[in-house]
Amino acid sequence: SFAYVTIKDRLPQILTRVIDTLHRHKNEFFEEHGEKGVEAEKRAISFLSKLRNELQTDKPVTPLEDELPDAALWNQYLDYQRNLPNGNGEPSWFQSPWLYVECYMYRRIHAALVQNPPIDSFDVFKEGKAQNFFESQEAVIALCTYFQELLKNIKDLDEKQLQEELFKLLQVSLWGNKCDLSFSAGENMSQKSSPLQSLENMIPYILVNDMERVWSLLVNAKKNRTEGSNVRVDIILDNAGFELVSDLVLADFLLSSKLADAVYFHGKSIPWYVSDTTKHDFNWTIKQLGSANHMWMSRCGINWEGYLKKGVWVFRDHMFWTLPHDFSSMSEVAPDLYAELQKSNLLLFKGDLNYRKLTGDRKWEYSVPFHQALNKFHPAPLCSLRTLKSDTQVGLKPGQGEQIQASESEWMVSGKYGIVQFDAGL
């Protein structure tokens, strides 16, 4: 399966790159922290080399030994895996649910740094995320230019035109999800060309297209809102770099077109899955845009800083997003986060990992309804924007998956296909 290839090849490659990154920063650690920095770097590397060896030799998964606030939840989850009736007692790297051990590896990478001050706040993936951003400059410029031109006459657009623009920006945000560094084991995945040129040609590759339903939800929410009530959209972010910029443009459009009054962004509280967005990445990206020497890029960045100051944009991170649990257990494990999401009119879940957690990462029949696969996770109406990079997919028409499978055996993992999949909730 794709899971096997990931554990066997991709994850060790990612660990090797992390070790290499620490090696390369040795001098920097020395300059900043003296011998202490070098000692910490050595300890972190030895911790990570041991981790890579455990993974490659299929050793049992061990409890976390750090003092971080989520360690107890991780260790409880390990006990839960140990006691599964159909499990084999001792979860190991190749004898466990893929989602669990993959998340566990990223949590252990984090532990390797956190347990080794003074380099404990170093993000081993930061360089790759920055590189992805800079190498996607042309696409970022094209998108910001398009959007700022659109803003000039957004007040004059009729409903049909507004709908067309929303659909365009939803698709840009969807295909922006191709720029995923964990998928390529850290190899460059930047967006080189203008993301708007090829949208028409990409429509046939959207296997589930619920954009109409997203539109009517937003329009109805706007019509039905009362004095003092806000239409709120939440975006559960995926990758930094170009994908994040495409999400920010979509969020700005929602505000500028008055389809939403506030947008809440949810990111990761620790470095995660190589390119996932942390608070630092979020703020850094907006600052980079604001200080860019391109008029429309800097206009975007400056406007977005303004939204954050005004509080119509809000960034939140929560430790639940970096736990191994799928979302159906959120109301139990993180009731505060679940209650927060219930305040939203629409939740947009970006990317593949979020989809795996929405559907429990199971090998579903392709035609199982999305609503059923969500397993009672319905805090608010939600929509998944995802390019397919793992072998779980639901909500297809009968025979649709089998038909593609017949001609393209890799269709579920190539990132070539996407979905805009909506669930109205209860």
Salt bridges, closest charged atoms under 4 A:
ASP9 OD1 - LYS8 NZ 2.97
ASP20 OD2 - ARG24 NH1 3.29
GLU28 OE1 - HIS25 NE2 3.65
GLU32 OE1 - HIS33 NE2 3.45
GLU39 OE2 - LYS42 NZ 3.95
GLU41 OE2 - HIS23 ND1 3.85
GLU54 OE2 - LYS50 NZ 2.90
GLU54 OE1 - ARG108 NH1 3.32
ASP66 OD1 - ARG107 NH2 2.80
ASP70 OD1 - ARG107 NH2 2.83
ASP79 OD1 - ARG82 NH1 3.14
GLU90 OE2 - ARG82 NE 3.21
GLU102 OE2 - ARG10 NH2 3.95
GLU102 OE1 - ARG356 NH1 3.01
ASP123 OD2 - LYS129 NZ 2.96
GLU127 OE1 - ARG24 NH2 2.47
GLU127 OE2 - HIS25 NE2 3.16
GLU149 OE1 - LYS152 NZ 3.10
GLU165 OE2 - LYS168 NZ 3.92
ASP180 OD2 - LYS389 NZ 3.28
GLU187 OE2 - ARG17 NH2 2.63
ASP234 OD1 - ARG232 NE 2.78
ASP234 OD2 - HIS266 NE2 2.69
GLU243 OE2 - LYS350 NZ 2.82
ASP247 OD1 - LYS350 NZ 2.53
ASP261 OD2 - ARG225 NH1 2.85
ASP276 OD2 - LYS268 NZ 3.05
ASP281 OD2 - LYS129 NZ 2.83
ASP281 OD1 - HIS280 ND1 3.80
GLU305 OE2 - LYS287 NZ 3.89
GLU305 OE1 - LYS309 NZ 3.78
ASP336 OD2 - HIS318 NE2 2.95
GLU340 OE2 - ARG232 NH2 2.80
GLU340 OE2 - ARG316 NH1 3.00
GLU340 OE1 - LYS343 NZ 3.11
ASP352 OD1 - ARG386 NE 2.77
ASP361 OD1 - ARG356 NE 3.13
GLU408 OE1 - LYS416 NZ 2.94
ASP423 OD1 - HIS371 ND1 2.77
ASP423 OD2 - HIS378 ND1 3.18
